[in-house]
Amino acid sequence: MLRLQRVALLPLSILLATACGDDDAGGGSEASVAQYFADFATISDDGQAQIAELGDKYPDAFEGDVQQTQDSYGEYIVIFDDTVSLWEALNVPEELKLLHDEVIEANSELSAINHQRLDRLGDASSPEEVDDVFFAEGPELTEFTDAVARTDSVCEELEDRAAEFDIELDLNCER
């Protein structure tokens, strides 16, 4: 049976306080734009760091150990979903609202696919069945690939939009 373990983000209350902190009531000032991008980056960096730690915690995941793969992917999804939830809680300046909504929508779509894959992964009992979940040609792989491409695209748009405000934002988008 697949075990899902809840991974604690850096104290969630600290991140939420940062993410939901004061903005300039008008929602469109240069300061609130800068704060939005800083908060978004902090949340992203924390999530990416936690995901990177999964490799150390589960060294044999995706290397033939079915249980480690199931556990690692389950924890990855928790981290991914927590990150998206924190992004959703951000105070968003009006001029970034549409793009922010696209980022949330694209990542939520990818999350739904990840959950479908996790359900299928829970039934896997061999490395070959694990490979089928992630790499078998077909509509599921195409759907996943398209969703990843969309998240990469909105990630790049977010970095480009930050640059328009002379803000350097590196979210490690796939360019």
C-alpha positions in Angstrom: 0.0 0.0 0.0 1.3 3.4 -0.9 2.3 5.6 2.1 1.9 9.3 1.9 3.9 11.3 4.4 3.2 14.9 5.0 6.4 16.9 4.6 6.5 20.1 6.6 7.5 23.2 4.6 9.7 25.7 6.4 7.4 26.9 9.1 4.3 27.4 7.1 3.3 30.3 9.2 6.5 32.2 8.4 6.0 31.7 4.7 2.4 32.6 4.9 3.2 35.8 6.8 5.7 36.7 4.1 3.4 35.7 1.3 0.4 37.5 2.7 2.1 40.5 4.3 1.2 44.1 3.8 1.1 45.3 0.3 0.4 48.9 -0.7 -3.4 48.9 -0.6 -3.6 50.0 -4.2 -2.1 46.7 -5.3 -0.2 48.3 -8.2 2.8 50.1 -6.9 6.3 49.2 -7.8 6.9 48.2 -4.2 4.1 45.6 -4.2 5.3 44.2 -7.5 8.8 43.8 -6.1 7.3 42.2 -2.9 5.2 39.8 -5.0 8.2 38.6 -7.0 10.3 38.3 -3.8 7.6 36.2 -2.1 7.0 34.1 -5.1 10.7 33.3 -5.4 11.0 32.5 -1.7 8.2 30.0 -1.9 9.6 28.5 -5.1 13.1 28.2 -3.7 11.8 26.5 -0.6 9.8 24.0 -2.6 12.6 23.3 -5.0 15.0 22.7 -2.0 12.6 20.3 -0.4 12.2 18.4 -3.7 16.0 18.2 -4.0 16.2 16.6 -0.6 14.0 13.8 -1.7 16.9 12.4 -3.7 18.9 12.0 -0.5 16.0 10.6 1.4 15.1 8.1 -1.3 18.4 7.3 -3.2 16.9 4.3 -4.9 13.7 6.0 -6.1 13.3 5.6 -9.8 16.3 3.2 -9.7 14.4 0.0 -9.2 13.0 0.3 -5.7 9.3 0.5 -6.1 8.5 1.4 -2.5 11.0 4.3 -2.5 9.6 5.5 -5.8 6.1 5.5 -4.5 7.1 7.2 -1.3 9.3 9.8 -3.0 6.6 10.7 -5.6 4.0 10.9 -2.9 6.1 13.4 -0.9 7.0 15.3 -4.1 3.3 15.8 -4.8 2.7 17.1 -1.3 5.5 19.6 -1.7 4.3 20.6 -5.1 0.7 21.1 -3.9 1.9 23.0 -0.8 4.0 25.3 -3.0 1.0 26.0 -5.3 -1.2 26.7 -2.3 1.3 29.2 -1.0 1.5 30.9 -4.4 -2.3 31.1 -4.3 -2.2 32.9 -1.0 0.0 35.7 -2.3 -1.1 39.3 -2.5 -1.1 39.8 -6.2 -0.7 43.3 -7.8 -3.4 44.1 -10.3 -1.0 44.2 -13.2 0.1 40.7 -12.5 -3.2 39.1 -11.7 -3.9 37.5 -15.1 -0.4 36.0 -15.3 -0.5 34.8 -11.7 -3.9 33.1 -12.4 -2.3 31.4 -15.4 0.6 30.2 -13.3 -1.8 28.7 -10.7 -4.0 27.2 -13.4 -1.1 25.5 -15.2 0.4 24.2 -12.0 -3.0 22.9 -10.8 -3.5 21.1 -14.0 -0.1 19.5 -13.6 -0.9 18.6 -10.0 -4.1 16.8 -11.1 -2.0 14.7 -13.6 0.5 14.0 -10.8 -2.3 12.7 -8.6 -3.5 10.4 -11.4 0.0 9.1 -11.8 0.3 8.6 -8.1 -2.9 6.5 -8.1 -1.5 4.3 -10.9 1.9 4.2 -9.2 0.2 2.8 -6.0 -0.7 -0.3 -8.0 2.8 -0.8 -9.3 4.7 -3.8 -8.0 7.7 -4.0 -10.3 10.2 -1.5 -11.8 8.6 -2.2 -15.2 5.2 -1.2 -13.9 6.7 2.0 -12.5 8.2 2.7 -15.9 4.8 2.2 -17.5 3.3 4.8 -15.2 5.9 7.5 -16.2 7.2 6.6 -19.6 4.6 4.4 -21.5 3.7 6.1 -24.8 0.1 7.1 -25.1 -2.3 9.9 -24.2 -1.3 10.0 -20.5 2.3 10.8 -21.4 1.2 13.4 -24.0 -1.1 15.0 -21.5 1.8 15.2 -18.9 4.3 16.5 -21.4 1.9 19.2 -22.6 1.2 20.2 -19.0 4.9 20.4 -18.2 5.4 22.5 -21.3 2.6 24.9 -20.2 4.1 25.3 -16.7 7.5 26.0 -18.3 5.9 28.6 -20.5 4.1 30.5 -17.7 7.3 30.2 -15.6 9.2 31.9 -18.4 6.5 34.5 -18.8 6.7 35.3 -15.0 10.5 35.7 -15.3 10.1 37.9 -18.3 7.4 40.0 -16.6 9.7 40.5 -13.6 12.4 41.7 -16.0 10.0 44.4 -17.3 10.1 45.8 -13.7 13.9 45.6 -13.6 13.6 42.7 -11.2 15.8 39.6 -11.6 13.8 36.5 -11.0 15.3 33.1 -11.6 12.8 30.3 -11.1 14.9 27.7 -12.9 12.4 27.6 -15.8 13.2 25.1 -18.5 14.2 27.4 -21.4 
